[in-house]
Amino acid sequence: MKNFKDKKVQKEIMLEYLQIMIAREDWHGVADAAMDLRDMEAEARSYVVSIGNQPKLEIRADHGGIK
């Protein structure tokens, strides 16, 4: 049984779904799947760090900075 909480499994499933939408020529489905994959990639590059009582810092690799 697949672990659907695993980010790698989720990405594999979304890529399969994308291929289904392409085969069906469902261009709205292709766009939706592509946007979901983009969001998953962005999430994978973002990390939230909490240090003691300090506010959380968001480190975004795609922007190269800290907020």
URZISUL-V169895 format. One record per residue. PSI is psi in whole degrees, 0 to 359 (none if undefined). OMEGA is omega in whole degrees, 0 to 359 (none if undefined). Layout:
((PSI & OMEGA) (PSI & OMEGA))
//
This chain:
((139 & 181) (145 & 174) (99 & 185) (351 & 175) (344 & 180) (122 & 183) (325 & 179) (318 & 178) (316 & 179) (317 & 180) (318 & 179) (317 & 179) (317 & 179) (323 & 178) (323 & 176) (316 & 178) (318 & 178) (316 & 179) (323 & 177) (315 & 181) (323 & 177) (314 & 180) (326 & 179) (354 & 185) (39 & 177) (89 & 188) (332 & 174) (320 & 177) (321 & 177) (314 & 180) (316 & 179) (314 & 180) (319 & 180) (319 & 179) (321 & 178) (318 & 178) (320 & 177) (316 & 178) (320 & 179) (320 & 178) (316 & 179) (319 & 178) (322 & 180) (335 & 181) (356 & 181) (138 & 179) (137 & 177) (126 & 184) (131 & 177) (125 & 182) (110 & 179) (230 & 179) (6 & 181) (152 & 175) (156 & 180) (140 & 176) (133 & 177) (120 & 180) (118 & 183) (112 & 181) (329 & 183) (339 & 177) (352 & 177) (26 & 183) (181 & 180) (136 & 177) (none & none))
//
